[in-house]
Amino acid sequence: MSDPSATIEIETAPNPEFAVILMHGLGADANDFVPLVPELRLATGPAVRFVFPNAPEIAVTANSGYVMRAWYDIRSFENIDRQVDETGIEASCATVRQLIEAQNQRGIPTSKVFLAGFSQGGAMTYSAGLTHPEALAGLIVMSGYVPSRRFIESRVSAANRNTPIFAAHGKFDDILPIQLGEATRDFALAQGCSVQWSAYPMPHSVCAEEIEALSTWLGERFRSPPAPRVQSPG
C-alpha cells in the first residue's frame, strides 16, 4: 500500500477536469516525474490534476533483498523475463483503485482519469489499467512492460479492452530491453487496445521527443469526448 500522506499533487489550473495518476519506477519515489508537468506544456488546455503516489518500501529479491520503493517484488531478472510476485501486483492494483476512487469523489469521473507510469510504474499501468472495471481515459506507459500476462488475462476488463494507450521505449534500453516493450505492445493490441507506439534512440529513460509526442497525444484525448464503451459486469 502506498502512503497517501506522501502523495504529491500538482494542478495545472483550478477545478481540474482530468486527472493523471503517474507511478514511478523501481527504487524511485513520487518526486521522480514532478518535473514532467511543465514540460508537457498543458497550460492552455483543460485543467489537469497530476497525482504522484509513492510505492511501499519492500525488500526486492532480485536486488539482493535491498529495501526500496517498489510496486511489487521482482524475484528474478533473467534475460528479458521477470519472475514477479502477483500478490504484490494485486495489492498495488487495489491502491490504484483507491486513487481512482479518490478522484471520483473529488468530481473527476473514471472516464477522465489516465493511468501512467515509468518502468515498474508502467508495468503497474498495464496491470491496473487493463483490469480496472470502469473505462479509463487512457494508459501512458513509458519504458514499461507487462509483468504477468496470466495476472491480466485472468482479470482483464471488457471496459478497458479498447482503451487508448501511449507506449514508448528506448531502443538502447539495457534495463528493460526493447524486445520486452515490443512484446508488451503486441499483447495490448491482442487485447483490443489502440496503441500509439514509439521507439526512441535512448537508454532506460525519457527523452524530449517522447514528451512532445505525449503532449500531443494527451491534447487529442482532452479534445475528444470518450466514446461509449462496454462496462465490465463484475
FENWO-V137495 format. One record per residue. N is the residue number from 1. RES is the residue in three letters. OMEGA is omega in degrees with one decimal (none if undefined). Layout:
N&RES&OMEGA, N&RES&OMEGA
This chain:
1&MET&176.9, 2&SER&-179.4, 3&ASP&-176.0, 4&PRO&179.7, 5&SER&-178.9, 6&ALA&179.8, 7&THR&178.9, 8&ILE&175.9, 9&GLU&175.5, 10&ILE&177.9, 11&GLU&-179.6, 12&THR&177.2, 13&ALA&179.4, 14&PRO&176.5, 15&ASN&-176.6, 16&PRO&179.8, 17&GLU&-179.2, 18&PHE&174.5, 19&ALA&173.6, 20&VAL&177.3, 21&ILE&-171.7, 22&LEU&-176.6, 23&MET&-177.4, 24&HIS&179.7, 25&GLY&-178.9, 26&LEU&176.3, 27&GLY&177.9, 28&ALA&177.0, 29&ASP&-173.2, 30&ALA&-179.0, 31&ASN&-166.5, 32&ASP&-175.0, 33&PHE&175.1, 34&VAL&179.7, 35&PRO&-179.8, 36&LEU&-172.5, 37&VAL&179.1, 38&PRO&-179.4, 39&GLU&178.8, 40&LEU&176.0, 41&ARG&-177.6, 42&LEU&-172.5, 43&ALA&-176.9, 44&THR&-179.7, 45&GLY&177.3, 46&PRO&-179.9, 47&ALA&-177.5, 48&VAL&172.6, 49&ARG&174.4, 50&PHE&-178.9, 51&VAL&-178.4, 52&PHE&179.9, 53&PRO&174.2, 54&ASN&170.2, 55&ALA&176.0, 56&PRO&175.4, 57&GLU&-178.6, 58&ILE&173.7, 59&ALA&-179.6, 60&VAL&-173.4, 61&THR&-176.1, 62&ALA&176.3, 63&ASN&176.5, 64&SER&176.9, 65&GLY&178.6, 66&TYR&178.5, 67&VAL&179.9, 68&MET&176.9, 69&ARG&-178.4, 70&ALA&179.8, 71&TRP&175.7, 72&TYR&179.9, 73&ASP&173.0, 74&ILE&-174.0, 75&ARG&-178.1, 76&SER&175.8, 77&PHE&-173.3, 78&GLU&-179.0, 79&ASN&177.8, 80&ILE&-179.1, 81&ASP&176.9, 82&ARG&172.0, 83&GLN&-170.3, 84&VAL&179.0, 85&ASP&-177.7, 86&GLU&176.4, 87&THR&177.3, 88&GLY&176.4, 89&ILE&179.0, 90&GLU&-179.2, 91&ALA&179.5, 92&SER&174.2, 93&CYS&177.8, 94&ALA&176.7, 95&THR&179.2, 96&VAL&178.4, 97&ARG&177.4, 98&GLN&178.3, 99&LEU&176.9, 100&ILE&179.4, 101&GLU&178.8, 102&ALA&176.7, 103&GLN&176.4, 104&ASN&-177.9, 105&GLN&179.5, 106&ARG&171.4, 107&GLY&178.8, 108&ILE&-178.4, 109&PRO&-179.9, 110&THR&-179.7, 111&SER&177.3, 112&LYS&177.0, 113&VAL&174.3, 114&PHE&168.3, 115&LEU&-177.2, 116&ALA&177.3, 117&GLY&176.4, 118&PHE&175.6, 119&SER&179.1, 120&GLN&173.8, 121&GLY&174.3, 122&GLY&175.7, 123&ALA&177.2, 124&MET&177.3, 125&THR&175.8, 126&TYR&-173.3, 127&SER&-179.2, 128&ALA&-175.5, 129&GLY&-176.2, 130&LEU&179.7, 131&THR&-178.1, 132&HIS&-174.2, 133&PRO&178.4, 134&GLU&-177.1, 135&ALA&177.3, 136&LEU&178.1, 137&ALA&-179.9, 138&GLY&178.0, 139&LEU&179.4, 140&ILE&-174.9, 141&VAL&179.6, 142&MET&179.7, 143&SER&-178.0, 144&GLY&-177.4, 145&TYR&173.2, 146&VAL&-175.9, 147&PRO&179.5, 148&SER&176.5, 149&ARG&-179.1, 150&ARG&-180.0, 151&PHE&-177.6, 152&ILE&-176.1, 153&GLU&-179.3, 154&SER&-176.0, 155&ARG&-172.2, 156&VAL&-176.4, 157&SER&176.3, 158&ALA&-177.6, 159&ALA&-175.5, 160&ASN&178.4, 161&ARG&179.1, 162&ASN&177.9, 163&THR&177.5, 164&PRO&-178.1, 165&ILE&168.9, 166&PHE&-179.0, 167&ALA&179.6, 168&ALA&-175.7, 169&HIS&177.7, 170&GLY&178.4, 171&LYS&-176.4, 172&PHE&-179.4, 173&ASP&179.2, 174&ASP&176.2, 175&ILE&174.6, 176&LEU&-174.6, 177&PRO&-177.6, 178&ILE&179.2, 179&GLN&179.1, 180&LEU&176.5, 181&GLY&-180.0, 182&GLU&178.6, 183&ALA&178.4, 184&THR&174.9, 185&ARG&-179.2, 186&ASP&177.0, 187&PHE&179.4, 188&ALA&177.6, 189&LEU&179.4, 190&ALA&177.0, 191&GLN&-179.9, 192&GLY&-177.8, 193&CYS&172.9, 194&SER&-173.6, 195&VAL&168.6, 196&GLN&-172.8, 197&TRP&175.6, 198&SER&174.7, 199&ALA&-176.1, 200&TYR&178.6, 201&PRO&-177.4, 202&MET&174.6, 203&PRO&-179.3, 204&HIS&-173.4, 205&SER&175.6, 206&VAL&-178.4, 207&CYS&-177.3, 208&ALA&-179.8, 209&GLU&178.0, 210&GLU&179.6, 211&ILE&178.0, 212&GLU&179.2, 213&ALA&179.1, 214&LEU&177.8, 215&SER&178.5, 216&THR&-179.1, 217&TRP&178.9, 218&LEU&178.9, 219&GLY&177.8, 220&GLU&178.7, 221&ARG&-179.6, 222&PHE&-176.3, 223&ARG&-176.0, 224&SER&176.7, 225&PRO&-179.4, 226&PRO&177.0, 227&ALA&177.1, 228&PRO&-178.6, 229&ARG&178.4, 230&VAL&178.4, 231&GLN&178.8, 232&SER&-179.5, 233&PRO&-174.0, 234&GLY&none
